[in-house]
Amino acid sequence: MQEPEYEFTTEQNHSLRVLTDRMRYLSYIEMAIGAIYIFIFLSTFSQIAKLIEGLVLVTSGYLTNAASTFFVNIIETEGSDITNLMKGMEQLKKLFSLKLYLYLVGFILGVIAFVIIFFVLKKNIP
């Protein structure tokens, strides 16, 4: 027989509600801004950075919203608080892993671009 899971208190549920509301609002804002950036790219077919940034924002917003759903389930269900907490944490891990890798790739590409530009400009300077 499985032992019942820990149930959060009313105060803890209130803190989780505030957190989930803010996560959802942020996710909607990120997805909206991302959609605008994608629209800008599609309307001009230039500024590839807008497409990339738009896709990152939409994905980030989606993952934030997915994580918030599990935190809402902690509040609205009984008997599975720890399970829902861990599922929410897993979604947050995906979100932060994505952001970490994208920032690292962006930094590396920026360094490469800087080095290329530096050497090109250095050769063109008498």
N, CA, C and O atoms as CSV, one atom per row, in Angstrom:
chain,resi,resn,atom,element,x,y,z
A,1,MET,N,N,0.832,-1.177,0.000
A,1,MET,CA,C,0.000,0.000,0.000
A,1,MET,C,C,0.884,1.251,0.000
A,1,MET,O,O,1.870,1.326,0.733
A,2,GLN,N,N,0.519,2.226,-0.828
A,2,GLN,CA,C,1.304,3.440,-0.976
A,2,GLN,C,C,0.919,4.451,0.101
A,2,GLN,O,O,-0.263,4.671,0.364
A,3,GLU,N,N,1.918,5.054,0.712
A,3,GLU,CA,C,1.658,6.058,1.736
A,3,GLU,C,C,1.189,7.351,1.076
A,3,GLU,O,O,1.619,7.672,-0.032
A,4,PRO,N,N,0.298,8.105,1.756
A,4,PRO,CA,C,-0.167,9.376,1.186
A,4,PRO,C,C,0.975,10.384,1.124
A,4,PRO,O,O,1.887,10.378,1.950
A,5,GLU,N,N,0.892,11.243,0.124
A,5,GLU,CA,C,1.916,12.270,-0.045
A,5,GLU,C,C,1.640,13.447,0.877
A,5,GLU,O,O,0.532,13.626,1.382
A,6,TYR,N,N,2.672,14.233,1.076
A,6,TYR,CA,C,2.563,15.457,1.865
A,6,TYR,C,C,1.585,16.408,1.190
A,6,TYR,O,O,1.586,16.534,-0.035
A,7,GLU,N,N,0.760,17.072,1.972
A,7,GLU,CA,C,-0.147,18.101,1.462
A,7,GLU,C,C,0.326,19.463,1.961
A,7,GLU,O,O,0.586,19.637,3.152
A,8,PHE,N,N,0.437,20.419,1.054
A,8,PHE,CA,C,0.855,21.753,1.433
A,8,PHE,C,C,-0.247,22.453,2.224
A,8,PHE,O,O,-1.432,22.166,2.058
A,9,THR,N,N,0.177,23.384,3.093
A,9,THR,CA,C,-0.775,24.135,3.917
A,9,THR,C,C,-1.449,25.217,3.082
A,9,THR,O,O,-1.078,25.450,1.932
A,10,THR,N,N,-2.440,25.873,3.671
A,10,THR,CA,C,-3.151,26.961,2.992
A,10,THR,C,C,-2.189,28.096,2.637
A,10,THR,O,O,-2.262,28.662,1.547
A,11,GLU,N,N,-1.291,28.421,3.563
A,11,GLU,CA,C,-0.327,29.493,3.304
A,11,GLU,C,C,0.623,29.105,2.172
A,11,GLU,O,O,0.941,29.925,1.310
A,12,GLN,N,N,1.069,27.863,2.181
A,12,GLN,CA,C,1.951,27.395,1.118
A,12,GLN,C,C,1.226,27.380,-0.222
A,12,GLN,O,O,1.806,27.731,-1.250
A,13,ASN,N,N,-0.035,26.975,-0.210
A,13,ASN,CA,C,-0.832,26.996,-1.440
A,13,ASN,C,C,-0.998,28.425,-1.952
A,13,ASN,O,O,-0.990,28.653,-3.162
A,14,HIS,N,N,-1.148,29.389,-1.043
A,14,HIS,CA,C,-1.269,30.796,-1.457
A,14,HIS,C,C,0.016,31.254,-2.154
A,14,HIS,O,O,-0.036,31.910,-3.195
A,15,SER,N,N,1.161,30.906,-1.577
A,15,SER,CA,C,2.437,31.261,-2.205
A,15,SER,C,C,2.562,30.631,-3.584
A,15,SER,O,O,3.034,31.270,-4.524
A,16,LEU,N,N,2.143,29.387,-3.701
A,16,LEU,CA,C,2.184,28.713,-5.008
A,16,LEU,C,C,1.232,29.367,-5.996
A,16,LEU,O,O,1.539,29.451,-7.185
A,17,ARG,N,N,0.082,29.832,-5.522
A,17,ARG,CA,C,-0.889,30.501,-6.408
A,17,ARG,C,C,-0.288,31.794,-6.956
A,17,ARG,O,O,-0.405,32.076,-8.149
A,18,VAL,N,N,0.349,32.574,-6.100
A,18,VAL,CA,C,0.989,33.818,-6.553
A,18,VAL,C,C,2.073,33.487,-7.586
A,18,VAL,O,O,2.163,34.136,-8.628
A,19,LEU,N,N,2.882,32.484,-7.291
A,19,LEU,CA,C,3.934,32.061,-8.216
A,19,LEU,C,C,3.349,31.639,-9.559
A,19,LEU,O,O,3.830,32.078,-10.603
A,20,THR,N,N,2.329,30.802,-9.549
A,20,THR,CA,C,1.775,30.303,-10.806
A,20,THR,C,C,1.111,31.416,-11.613
A,20,THR,O,O,1.197,31.433,-12.841
A,21,ASP,N,N,0.455,32.339,-10.925
A,21,ASP,CA,C,-0.157,33.461,-11.652
A,21,ASP,C,C,0.911,34.278,-12.367
A,21,ASP,O,O,0.744,34.655,-13.527
A,22,ARG,N,N,1.998,34.544,-11.674
A,22,ARG,CA,C,3.075,35.335,-12.280
A,22,ARG,C,C,3.767,34.573,-13.399
A,22,ARG,O,O,4.154,35.159,-14.410
A,23,MET,N,N,3.923,33.268,-13.218
A,23,MET,CA,C,4.514,32.453,-14.288
A,23,MET,C,C,3.641,32.492,-15.527
A,23,MET,O,O,4.145,32.636,-16.641
A,24,ARG,N,N,2.344,32.367,-15.341
A,24,ARG,CA,C,1.432,32.390,-16.499
A,24,ARG,C,C,1.449,33.734,-17.193
A,24,ARG,O,O,1.534,33.792,-18.419
A,25,TYR,N,N,1.370,34.834,-16.423
A,25,TYR,CA,C,1.410,36.161,-17.041
A,25,TYR,C,C,2.689,36.337,-17.850
A,25,TYR,O,O,2.656,36.811,-18.985
A,26,LEU,N,N,3.814,35.951,-17.257
A,26,LEU,CA,C,5.087,36.060,-17.957
A,26,LEU,C,C,5.090,35.195,-19.218
A,26,LEU,O,O,5.600,35.620,-20.255
A,27,SER,N,N,4.534,34.002,-19.142
A,27,SER,CA,C,4.530,33.122,-20.314
A,27,SER,C,C,3.698,33.725,-21.445
A,27,SER,O,O,4.084,33.634,-22.610
A,28,TYR,N,N,2.560,34.340,-21.113
A,28,TYR,CA,C,1.733,34.961,-22.152
A,28,TYR,C,C,2.464,36.138,-22.794
A,28,TYR,O,O,2.406,36.323,-24.010
A,29,ILE,N,N,3.155,36.936,-21.970
A,29,ILE,CA,C,3.902,38.075,-22.499
A,29,ILE,C,C,5.025,37.589,-23.413
A,29,ILE,O,O,5.216,38.125,-24.504
A,30,GLU,N,N,5.773,36.566,-22.963
A,30,GLU,CA,C,6.869,36.040,-23.786
A,30,GLU,C,C,6.347,35.486,-25.109
A,30,GLU,O,O,6.932,35.740,-26.163
A,31,MET,N,N,5.257,34.737,-25.060
A,31,MET,CA,C,4.727,34.171,-26.301
A,31,MET,C,C,4.207,35.259,-27.231
A,31,MET,O,O,4.365,35.150,-28.447
A,32,ALA,N,N,3.589,36.309,-26.687
A,32,ALA,CA,C,3.086,37.405,-27.521
A,32,ALA,C,C,4.237,38.165,-28.177
A,32,ALA,O,O,4.191,38.448,-29.374
A,33,ILE,N,N,5.261,38.493,-27.404
A,33,ILE,CA,C,6.412,39.197,-27.977
A,33,ILE,C,C,7.109,38.309,-29.006
A,33,ILE,O,O,7.515,38.784,-30.067
A,34,GLY,N,N,7.245,37.031,-28.692
A,34,GLY,CA,C,7.836,36.091,-29.645
A,34,GLY,C,C,7.057,36.039,-30.947
A,34,GLY,O,O,7.643,36.025,-32.030
A,35,ALA,N,N,5.725,36.008,-30.840
A,35,ALA,CA,C,4.880,35.976,-32.045
A,35,ALA,C,C,5.052,37.257,-32.857
A,35,ALA,O,O,5.067,37.213,-34.087
A,36,ILE,N,N,5.180,38.391,-32.183
A,36,ILE,CA,C,5.407,39.666,-32.890
A,36,ILE,C,C,6.732,39.628,-33.634
A,36,ILE,O,O,6.807,40.042,-34.791
A,37,TYR,N,N,7.785,39.132,-32.976
A,37,TYR,CA,C,9.093,39.035,-33.633
A,37,TYR,C,C,9.043,38.107,-34.842
A,37,TYR,O,O,9.638,38.403,-35.878
A,38,ILE,N,N,8.346,36.999,-34.715
A,38,ILE,CA,C,8.212,36.069,-35.844
A,38,ILE,C,C,7.443,36.742,-36.973
A,38,ILE,O,O,7.800,36.589,-38.141
A,39,PHE,N,N,6.384,37.491,-36.637
A,39,PHE,CA,C,5.612,38.211,-37.646
A,39,PHE,C,C,6.490,39.248,-38.354
A,39,PHE,O,O,6.409,39.398,-39.573
A,40,ILE,N,N,7.326,39.960,-37.600
A,40,ILE,CA,C,8.234,40.947,-38.206
A,40,ILE,C,C,9.141,40.260,-39.218
A,40,ILE,O,O,9.337,40.754,-40.328
A,41,PHE,N,N,9.695,39.107,-38.821
A,41,PHE,CA,C,10.566,38.379,-39.746
A,41,PHE,C,C,9.794,37.949,-40.983
A,41,PHE,O,O,10.282,38.129,-42.099
A,42,LEU,N,N,8.605,37.385,-40.816
A,42,LEU,CA,C,7.824,36.882,-41.950
A,42,LEU,C,C,7.361,38.003,-42.874
A,42,LEU,O,O,7.191,37.789,-44.074
A,43,SER,N,N,7.158,39.195,-42.320
A,43,SER,CA,C,6.696,40.295,-43.164
A,43,SER,C,C,7.839,40.952,-43.937
A,43,SER,O,O,7.603,41.616,-44.946
A,44,THR,N,N,9.068,40.772,-43.472
A,44,THR,CA,C,10.191,41.413,-44.153
A,44,THR,C,C,11.207,40.418,-44.711
A,44,THR,O,O,11.999,40.757,-45.589
A,45,PHE,N,N,11.178,39.205,-44.202
A,45,PHE,CA,C,12.171,38.174,-44.544
A,45,PHE,C,C,13.594,38.692,-44.390
A,45,PHE,O,O,14.499,38.325,-45.139
A,46,SER,N,N,13.759,39.546,-43.406
A,46,SER,CA,C,15.089,40.009,-43.023
A,46,SER,C,C,15.139,39.953,-41.506
A,46,SER,O,O,14.177,39.541,-40.858
A,47,GLN,N,N,16.228,40.356,-40.966
A,47,GLN,CA,C,16.414,40.345,-39.520
A,47,GLN,C,C,16.202,38.934,-38.951
A,47,GLN,O,O,15.295,38.694,-38.155
A,48,ILE,N,N,17.063,38.020,-39.384
A,48,ILE,CA,C,16.984,36.632,-38.926
A,48,ILE,C,C,17.045,36.560,-37.402
A,48,ILE,O,O,16.518,35.623,-36.802
A,49,ALA,N,N,17.682,37.541,-36.782
A,49,ALA,CA,C,17.754,37.569,-35.314
A,49,ALA,C,C,16.357,37.676,-34.706
A,49,ALA,O,O,16.105,37.117,-33.639
A,50,LYS,N,N,15.447,38.388,-35.374
A,50,LYS,CA,C,14.069,38.495,-34.868
A,50,LYS,C,C,13.384,37.139,-34.891
A,50,LYS,O,O,12.646,36.805,-33.965
A,51,LEU,N,N,13.616,36.359,-35.929
A,51,LEU,CA,C,13.034,35.019,-35.997
A,51,LEU,C,C,13.575,34.151,-34.872
A,51,LEU,O,O,12.813,33.465,-34.190
A,52,ILE,N,N,14.879,34.178,-34.678
A,52,ILE,CA,C,15.490,33.356,-33.629
A,52,ILE,C,C,14.990,33.794,-32.261
A,52,ILE,O,O,14.604,32.961,-31.441
A,53,GLU,N,N,14.996,35.094,-32.012
A,53,GLU,CA,C,14.526,35.590,-30.723
A,53,GLU,C,C,13.051,35.266,-30.513
A,53,GLU,O,O,12.637,34.918,-29.408
A,54,GLY,N,N,12.268,35.382,-31.571
A,54,GLY,CA,C,10.849,35.049,-31.476
A,54,GLY,C,C,10.620,33.587,-31.123
A,54,GLY,O,O,9.787,33.265,-30.275
A,55,LEU,N,N,11.363,32.709,-31.779
A,55,LEU,CA,C,11.228,31.282,-31.487
A,55,LEU,C,C,11.661,30.962,-30.059
A,55,LEU,O,O,11.035,30.141,-29.388
A,56,VAL,N,N,12.718,31.602,-29.597
A,56,VAL,CA,C,13.180,31.382,-28.228
A,56,VAL,C,C,12.122,31.856,-27.227
A,56,VAL,O,O,11.834,31.162,-26.252
A,57,LEU,N,N,11.550,33.028,-27.468
A,57,LEU,CA,C,10.543,33.562,-26.554
A,57,LEU,C,C,9.283,32.711,-26.536
A,57,LEU,O,O,8.719,32.464,-25.470
A,58,VAL,N,N,8.838,32.260,-27.698
A,58,VAL,CA,C,7.647,31.405,-27.743
A,58,VAL,C,C,7.907,30.094,-27.003
A,58,VAL,O,O,7.060,29.633,-26.237
A,59,THR,N,N,9.068,29.501,-27.229
A,59,THR,CA,C,9.417,28.248,-26.556
A,59,THR,C,C,9.546,28.456,-25.052
A,59,THR,O,O,9.053,27.646,-24.267
A,60,SER,N,N,10.200,29.528,-24.652
A,60,SER,CA,C,10.352,29.839,-23.234
A,60,SER,C,C,8.994,30.065,-22.583
A,60,SER,O,O,8.738,29.572,-21.484
A,61,GLY,N,N,8.133,30.801,-23.252
A,61,GLY,CA,C,6.786,31.031,-22.731
A,61,GLY,C,C,5.997,29.748,-22.596
A,61,GLY,O,O,5.292,29.543,-21.609
A,62,TYR,N,N,6.118,28.884,-23.590
A,62,TYR,CA,C,5.416,27.600,-23.536
A,62,TYR,C,C,5.892,26.752,-22.354
A,62,TYR,O,O,5.079,26.184,-21.624
A,63,LEU,N,N,7.217,26.670,-22.170
A,63,LEU,CA,C,7.755,25.862,-21.072
A,63,LEU,C,C,7.407,26.456,-19.710
A,63,LEU,O,O,7.165,25.717,-18.756
A,64,THR,N,N,7.379,27.779,-19.613
A,64,THR,CA,C,6.979,28.422,-18.363
A,64,THR,C,C,5.517,28.121,-18.057
A,64,THR,O,O,5.163,27.834,-16.913
A,65,ASN,N,N,4.678,28.188,-19.072
A,65,ASN,CA,C,3.258,27.889,-18.882
A,65,ASN,C,C,3.061,26.431,-18.494
A,65,ASN,O,O,2.239,26.130,-17.628
A,66,ALA,N,N,3.796,25.526,-19.117
A,66,ALA,CA,C,3.685,24.105,-18.789
A,66,ALA,C,C,4.075,23.848,-17.341
A,66,ALA,O,O,3.424,23.065,-16.650
A,67,ALA,N,N,5.132,24.501,-16.880
A,67,ALA,CA,C,5.558,24.333,-15.488
A,67,ALA,C,C,4.503,24.875,-14.536
A,67,ALA,O,O,4.229,24.274,-13.497
A,68,SER,N,N,3.913,26.007,-14.889
A,68,SER,CA,C,2.911,26.600,-13.994
A,68,SER,C,C,1.695,25.697,-13.832
A,68,SER,O,O,1.055,25.703,-12.781
A,69,THR,N,N,1.374,24.928,-14.853
A,69,THR,CA,C,0.233,24.014,-14.778
A,69,THR,C,C,0.425,22.983,-13.670
A,69,THR,O,O,-0.517,22.667,-12.943
A,70,PHE,N,N,1.633,22.464,-13.541
A,70,PHE,CA,C,1.889,21.480,-12.487
A,70,PHE,C,C,1.813,22.132,-11.101
A,70,PHE,O,O,1.373,21.502,-10.139
A,71,PHE,N,N,2.240,23.382,-11.004
A,71,PHE,CA,C,2.138,24.066,-9.713
A,71,PHE,C,C,0.679,24.358,-9.369
A,71,PHE,O,O,0.304,24.307,-8.198
A,72,VAL,N,N,-0.142,24.661,-10.362
A,72,VAL,CA,C,-1.576,24.840,-10.124
A,72,VAL,C,C,-2.187,23.524,-9.644
A,72,VAL,O,O,-3.051,23.519,-8.766
A,73,ASN,N,N,-1.738,22.421,-10.219
A,73,ASN,CA,C,-2.265,21.117,-9.800
A,73,ASN,C,C,-1.967,20.826,-8.332
A,73,ASN,O,O,-2.732,20.113,-7.681
A,74,ILE,N,N,-0.883,21.358,-7.808
A,74,ILE,CA,C,-0.588,21.189,-6.380
A,74,ILE,C,C,-1.710,21.795,-5.552
A,74,ILE,O,O,-2.138,21.221,-4.550
A,75,ILE,N,N,-2.176,22.949,-5.977
A,75,ILE,CA,C,-3.211,23.677,-5.243
A,75,ILE,C,C,-4.573,23.023,-5.417
A,75,ILE,O,O,-5.340,22.915,-4.460
A,76,GLU,N,N,-4.875,22.588,-6.632
A,76,GLU,CA,C,-6.232,22.162,-6.961
A,76,GLU,C,C,-6.500,20.676,-6.760
A,76,GLU,O,O,-7.653,20.251,-6.839
A,77,THR,N,N,-5.482,19.884,-6.505
A,77,THR,CA,C,-5.693,18.454,-6.293
A,77,THR,C,C,-5.220,18.066,-4.898
A,77,THR,O,O,-4.516,18.824,-4.231
A,78,GLU,N,N,-5.615,16.890,-4.476
A,78,GLU,CA,C,-5.178,16.368,-3.183
A,78,GLU,C,C,-4.541,15.006,-3.384
A,78,GLU,O,O,-4.964,14.222,-4.233
A,79,GLY,N,N,-3.523,14.742,-2.593
A,79,GLY,CA,C,-2.895,13.435,-2.616
A,79,GLY,C,C,-1.728,13.286,-3.572
A,79,GLY,O,O,-1.116,12.220,-3.642
A,80,SER,N,N,-1.408,14.353,-4.319
A,80,SER,CA,C,-0.293,14.233,-5.273
A,80,SER,C,C,0.543,15.506,-5.324
A,80,SER,O,O,1.090,15.846,-6.373
A,81,ASP,N,N,0.645,16.207,-4.205
A,81,ASP,CA,C,1.387,17.474,-4.179
A,81,ASP,C,C,2.856,17.293,-4.557
A,81,ASP,O,O,3.382,18.054,-5.370
A,82,ILE,N,N,3.511,16.313,-3.987
A,82,ILE,CA,C,4.940,16.119,-4.260
A,82,ILE,C,C,5.154,15.682,-5.708
A,82,ILE,O,O,6.096,16.134,-6.359
A,83,THR,N,N,4.287,14.808,-6.213
A,83,THR,CA,C,4.390,14.380,-7.614
A,83,THR,C,C,4.260,15.575,-8.548
A,83,THR,O,O,5.055,15.728,-9.475
A,84,ASN,N,N,3.255,16.427,-8.308
A,84,ASN,CA,C,3.073,17.612,-9.152
A,84,ASN,C,C,4.214,18.599,-8.990
A,84,ASN,O,O,4.634,19.228,-9.961
A,85,LEU,N,N,4.719,18.739,-7.773
A,85,LEU,CA,C,5.862,19.616,-7.547
A,85,LEU,C,C,7.062,19.152,-8.363
A,85,LEU,O,O,7.733,19.965,-8.997
A,86,MET,N,N,7.332,17.869,-8.351
A,86,MET,CA,C,8.486,17.345,-9.083
A,86,MET,C,C,8.289,17.453,-10.596
A,86,MET,O,O,9.258,17.678,-11.322
A,87,LYS,N,N,7.065,17.300,-11.081
A,87,LYS,CA,C,6.802,17.483,-12.513
A,87,LYS,C,C,7.010,18.939,-12.913
A,87,LYS,O,O,7.556,19.224,-13.979
A,88,GLY,N,N,6.574,19.858,-12.058
A,88,GLY,CA,C,6.800,21.276,-12.315
A,88,GLY,C,C,8.284,21.606,-12.319
A,88,GLY,O,O,8.758,22.375,-13.155
A,89,MET,N,N,9.011,21.015,-11.377
A,89,MET,CA,C,10.456,21.238,-11.321
A,89,MET,C,C,11.144,20.690,-12.567
A,89,MET,O,O,12.100,21.288,-13.060
A,90,GLU,N,N,10.669,19.568,-13.074
A,90,GLU,CA,C,11.237,18.990,-14.302
A,90,GLU,C,C,11.028,19.942,-15.489
A,90,GLU,O,O,11.921,20.107,-16.320
A,91,GLN,N,N,9.850,20.562,-15.563
A,91,GLN,CA,C,9.592,21.541,-16.626
A,91,GLN,C,C,10.500,22.757,-16.477
A,91,GLN,O,O,11.020,23.272,-17.467
A,92,LEU,N,N,10.691,23.217,-15.242
A,92,LEU,CA,C,11.593,24.349,-15.021
A,92,LEU,C,C,13.022,23.991,-15.401
A,92,LEU,O,O,13.753,24.826,-15.934
A,93,LYS,N,N,13.423,22.754,-15.130
A,93,LYS,CA,C,14.764,22.305,-15.521
A,93,LYS,C,C,14.920,22.375,-17.039
A,93,LYS,O,O,15.967,22.797,-17.531
A,94,LYS,N,N,13.899,21.969,-17.782
A,94,LYS,CA,C,13.948,22.058,-19.249
A,94,LYS,C,C,14.071,23.510,-19.688
A,94,LYS,O,O,14.860,23.830,-20.577
A,95,LEU,N,N,13.291,24.386,-19.065
A,95,LEU,CA,C,13.302,25.801,-19.417
A,95,LEU,C,C,14.682,26.407,-19.193
A,95,LEU,O,O,15.232,27.059,-20.080
A,96,PHE,N,N,15.235,26.190,-18.013
A,96,PHE,CA,C,16.523,26.799,-17.701
A,96,PHE,C,C,17.661,26.140,-18.461
A,96,PHE,O,O,18.654,26.801,-18.766
A,97,SER,N,N,17.543,24.866,-18.771
A,97,SER,CA,C,18.554,24.207,-19.607
A,97,SER,C,C,18.548,24.811,-21.006
A,97,SER,O,O,19.605,25.094,-21.568
A,98,LEU,N,N,17.363,25.006,-21.565
A,98,LEU,CA,C,17.241,25.620,-22.889
A,98,LEU,C,C,17.881,27.006,-22.891
A,98,LEU,O,O,18.674,27.330,-23.776
A,99,LYS,N,N,17.534,27.818,-21.899
A,99,LYS,CA,C,18.090,29.173,-21.850
A,99,LYS,C,C,19.608,29.147,-21.686
A,99,LYS,O,O,20.313,29.920,-22.335
A,100,LEU,N,N,20.112,28.273,-20.832
A,100,LEU,CA,C,21.557,28.179,-20.626
A,100,LEU,C,C,22.268,27.823,-21.929
A,100,LEU,O,O,23.251,28.469,-22.292
A,101,TYR,N,N,21.782,26.802,-22.633
A,101,TYR,CA,C,22.418,26.389,-23.883
A,101,TYR,C,C,22.331,27.472,-24.946
A,101,TYR,O,O,23.291,27.697,-25.684
A,102,LEU,N,N,21.192,28.143,-25.033
A,102,LEU,CA,C,21.058,29.203,-26.032
A,102,LEU,C,C,21.982,30.381,-25.734
A,102,LEU,O,O,22.581,30.945,-26.650
A,103,TYR,N,N,22.100,30.752,-24.469
A,103,TYR,CA,C,23.027,31.830,-24.109
A,103,TYR,C,C,24.465,31.433,-24.406
A,103,TYR,O,O,25.242,32.256,-24.891
A,104,LEU,N,N,24.830,30.200,-24.127
A,104,LEU,CA,C,26.187,29.741,-24.421
A,104,LEU,C,C,26.467,29.769,-25.922
A,104,LEU,O,O,27.523,30.231,-26.353
A,105,VAL,N,N,25.527,29.279,-26.706
A,105,VAL,CA,C,25.696,29.288,-28.163
A,105,VAL,C,C,25.794,30.728,-28.661
A,105,VAL,O,O,26.646,31.042,-29.492
A,106,GLY,N,N,24.925,31.605,-28.154
A,106,GLY,CA,C,24.979,33.011,-28.547
A,106,GLY,C,C,26.302,33.659,-28.185
A,106,GLY,O,O,26.853,34.431,-28.970
A,107,PHE,N,N,26.814,33.352,-27.001
A,107,PHE,CA,C,28.100,33.905,-26.577
A,107,PHE,C,C,29.222,33.416,-27.480
A,107,PHE,O,O,30.063,34.204,-27.913
A,108,ILE,N,N,29.237,32.125,-27.763
A,108,ILE,CA,C,30.282,31.553,-28.625
A,108,ILE,C,C,30.219,32.161,-30.024
A,108,ILE,O,O,31.250,32.522,-30.593
A,109,LEU,N,N,29.015,32.275,-30.577
A,109,LEU,CA,C,28.876,32.890,-31.906
A,109,LEU,C,C,29.303,34.355,-31.881
A,109,LEU,O,O,29.896,34.848,-32.840
A,110,GLY,N,N,29.002,35.049,-30.783
A,110,GLY,CA,C,29.422,36.439,-30.652
A,110,GLY,C,C,30.934,36.574,-30.617
A,110,GLY,O,O,31.492,37.478,-31.238
A,111,VAL,N,N,31.598,35.682,-29.897
A,111,VAL,CA,C,33.065,35.704,-29.841
A,111,VAL,C,C,33.644,35.412,-31.227
A,111,VAL,O,O,34.587,36.072,-31.663
A,112,ILE,N,N,33.077,34.423,-31.911
A,112,ILE,CA,C,33.550,34.092,-33.262
A,112,ILE,C,C,33.364,35.287,-34.195
A,112,ILE,O,O,34.265,35.623,-34.964
A,113,ALA,N,N,32.196,35.928,-34.128
A,113,ALA,CA,C,31.941,37.099,-34.976
A,113,ALA,C,C,32.919,38.223,-34.643
A,113,ALA,O,O,33.433,38.888,-35.543
A,114,PHE,N,N,33.175,38.436,-33.359
A,114,PHE,CA,C,34.125,39.477,-32.947
A,114,PHE,C,C,35.515,39.197,-33.502
A,114,PHE,O,O,36.166,40.096,-34.035
A,115,VAL,N,N,35.965,37.967,-33.382
A,115,VAL,CA,C,37.301,37.602,-33.873
A,115,VAL,C,C,37.384,37.790,-35.382
A,115,VAL,O,O,38.362,38.339,-35.889
A,116,ILE,N,N,36.367,37.338,-36.096
A,116,ILE,CA,C,36.360,37.481,-37.561
A,116,ILE,C,C,36.371,38.952,-37.949
A,116,ILE,O,O,37.151,39.359,-38.810
A,117,ILE,N,N,35.526,39.741,-37.333
A,117,ILE,CA,C,35.463,41.171,-37.651
A,117,ILE,C,C,36.780,41.854,-37.292
A,117,ILE,O,O,37.272,42.688,-38.052
A,118,PHE,N,N,37.349,41.508,-36.147
A,118,PHE,CA,C,38.611,42.111,-35.718
A,118,PHE,C,C,39.705,41.842,-36.735
A,118,PHE,O,O,40.442,42.756,-37.101
A,119,PHE,N,N,39.825,40.602,-37.198
A,119,PHE,CA,C,40.884,40.276,-38.142
A,119,PHE,C,C,40.615,40.858,-39.522
A,119,PHE,O,O,41.559,41.242,-40.213
A,120,VAL,N,N,39.365,40.935,-39.942
A,120,VAL,CA,C,39.033,41.540,-41.227
A,120,VAL,C,C,39.342,43.028,-41.180
A,120,VAL,O,O,39.943,43.567,-42.109
A,121,LEU,N,N,38.933,43.702,-40.097
A,121,LEU,CA,C,39.208,45.138,-39.983
A,121,LEU,C,C,40.695,45.400,-39.847
A,121,LEU,O,O,41.200,46.386,-40.385
A,122,LYS,N,N,41.399,44.540,-39.143
A,122,LYS,CA,C,42.841,44.715,-38.951
A,122,LYS,C,C,43.581,44.637,-40.276
A,122,LYS,O,O,44.543,45.372,-40.500
A,123,LYS,N,N,43.128,43.738,-41.164
A,123,LYS,CA,C,43.782,43.605,-42.479
A,123,LYS,C,C,43.487,44.794,-43.381
A,123,LYS,O,O,44.300,45.132,-44.242
A,124,ASN,N,N,42.329,45.436,-43.197
A,124,ASN,CA,C,41.944,46.561,-44.055
A,124,ASN,C,C,42.501,47.897,-43.564
A,124,ASN,O,O,42.400,48.900,-44.270
A,125,ILE,N,N,43.079,47.925,-42.380
A,125,ILE,CA,C,43.670,49.149,-41.846
A,125,ILE,C,C,45.133,49.208,-42.258
A,125,ILE,O,O,45.893,48.275,-41.994
A,126,PRO,N,N,45.541,50.326,-42.918
A,126,PRO,CA,C,46.932,50.401,-43.389
A,126,PRO,C,C,47.926,50.532,-42.269
A,126,PRO,O,O,49.129,50.606,-42.517
